[in-house]
Amino acid sequence: MKNIVLYGASGFGREAAYIIERINEIEPTYNLLGFIDDGDGFDENTDINGYPWLGKGDWILEHKDECCCVCTIGFSHTKAKIQRRLTEQGVRFETIIAPGVRIPPYTSIGKGCVIYSGVGLSVNCTVGDGVLLNARITVGHDASIGDYTTIMTGTGISGFCRIGSEVNIGGHVFIIPGRKIGDNATLAAGSVVFTNVKAGSTVLGNPAKRMKELE
């Protein structure tokens, strides 16, 4: 079994731990050592859904030859900063995929991703490093999702869409075919996206419109 740790002990981290448990029920694959988290509310006695808090970020650097890691932080910019820095220092990142999710032919998945149950990926898709795909997301054929993007529950991405890097997409967003979402953009929950979204902008509504006051 492969030793693994989760970087981030919030809700996403605890959900990732549950995905690992489900994987192990089918075939013993991972030995989940526990969580690392930079927050102040942890000590050596902290129990996180049955797993220990191991320490802050430097812990993984001291043990990088003994285990792999998954960054389970939802906010894309923080996740990107952590995973890029640790990758440069030799930390190995593992992708975990919930049982029942099928990766079709000619679709590629990067390193350090978390893919929840009910995700539907079509053919000829590209998913970058450190992407979080929450439950019941659908991704149409020939779509691409850039590094460290986080996409929340129930979102639909149509075919030929191009989602940039470090994008945050809320739950139940729908993007029509062929749209381009620029790097660092934010799509608020429930938005219906009919047009391209510029890098760094925030859109909201149906139809989705830019909300400068939220940027």
N, C-alpha and C positions, 0 to 999 in steps of 0.2 A: 504493500500500500504506500501511496505517496503522501509524505508529510505536507500539510498545507496550513497557512494562516490567513486570516481575514483582516485587512487593514480598514478599520471602521466598524464600530460596535453599535451603530444606530439601527433603525429599522431595516435598512437595506442589508446590513451585515447579518442581522439575525435571520432575515429571509434567505440570504445566501447559505447560511449554515443549514437551514432546513432543506434547501436544494441538495446540498452535499449529503445530508442524511438519507434523502430519497434515492440518490445515486447509489449509495452504499447498500441500501436495502436490496437493490437489484443485483449489484455486483460490488463487493468490497473494493473500493478504489482509493479513497482518501482517508488519512488519519488527520482529523482536524485538531490541531494543537491548541487553538484558541484565537483570541482577538488581540490585535494591537490597535491602540487609539491614543491620539495626542491630547485628548481632553483631560480636564483636571479632576473629574469625578470618579477616578479609578484607583484601586490599590491592589496589593497582592491577594486580598481576600474577595475581590469582586467576582461574582458569578454572573455570566451572561448566557442565559438559557442553557445552563449546564456546562459551559466552557469558561476557562479562566481568561482574565486580562493578563497578557504576557508582558506588556510594557508599551513604551512609546515607539515612535518610528525607528529609532536607532536599533531596536531589538532585531529587526529583520536584517539589518546590515551585519550584525554579529552572528547571525544564524543562516545566512543566505546559501551556504553550501549544504544545509541540512533540510531545507524545505523550500516550497514555492509559495507564492502569494497571490491573493486577489484583492484589488482595491475596491471596497464596497462603500464608497462615498458617492452620494448621488449628484452633488453639484459638480458640473463638468469641469470648471476651471480648477477647482481644488484637486479633483481626481487627476487631471492632466499634470499638474505641477508635481504631485507626489509620484505618480507612476513613471513619468519621464526621468525624474531625479534618481529614483531607485533603479530603474533600468540601466541608466548610465553607470551605476555603481555595482552592476552585476546581479541584481535580484531577478529571479525568474518568475514571470507572471503566467498563471494558469487560467484558461477559460473553462468555466463550468456551465453546463447546459442541462436544464431540467429534463428528466426522463419524459419521453414521448415527443419531444421536439425533434423534428427531422431536418437535417441539413441537406437540401437537394443538390443534384449535380451542378457543378460549375458555380457554386456559391461558396465564397471564402469568408472565414471568420478570423479576426486577429487575435492577439494575445491579451489575456487579462479581461476578457468579456464575461458578463453574467447574463444568461438568457433564461428567462422565467418560463413557467409552464404556459401552454396555450399560444406561444408565439408561432406565427406562420410565416416562414420565409419562402419566397418563390425562387425560381431558377435564375442563375447568372447575376446574383446579388453580391455586393462587396460590403463587408462590415469591418471597420477598422479596429485598432487596438483600444482596449479599455472602454468598450461600449456597453451600456446597460440597457437591455430590452426587457421592460417589465411585462406583466402578464397580458395575454390576449392582444398583442400587437400583431398587425399584419404588414408585411413588406412585399410589395409587388415586384414583378420580374424586372431585371436590369437596373434596380435601384442601388444606390450606394449610400453608406452612412460613414461619416468621417470619424477619426479618432476621438475617443473620450466623450462622445455624445451620450446623453441620457434621455431616454424616451419612456414616458410613463404609460400606465395601463390603458388599454383599449384604443390606442392610436392606430390610424390607418395611413400607410404611406403607399401611394400608388406607383405603378410601374414607371421606370425611367426617371424617378426623382433623384436629385442629388442633394444630400444632406451634408453640410460641412462639418468641420471639426469643432469640438467643444460647444455643441448646440444643446440647449435645454428645451425639451418638448414636453408640455404637460399632458395630462390624461385626456383621452377622447378627442384628440386633434385629428382632423382629416386633411390630407394634402392631395390635391388632384394630380393627375399624371403629368410628369415632365417638369415639375416645378424645381427650382433651385433655392436652397436655403443656405445663406452665407455663414461663414465661420462665426462662432460666438453669438449667434442669434438666439432669441428666446421666443417660443411659441406658447402663449398662455393656454391653459386648459380649455377645452371645448371649442377652440378656434377652427374655422374652416378656411383653408389657405388656397386661394385661387390664383395668386400671383407669386412671382419670385420674391424672396425676402432678403434684404440687404444684410451684409455682415454687420454684426454688432447691434442690430435693431431688435425691438420687441414688438410683436404683433398680438392682437387680441380681437376676438369677435367673429361673427359670421355675416358677411365676409370679413376675413381678418384684415385689420388696419393697423398701421404703425402707431404706437403709443409712446411718444417721446418722453412724456412725464414719468414713464416706468423705467426708462433706460438709465 
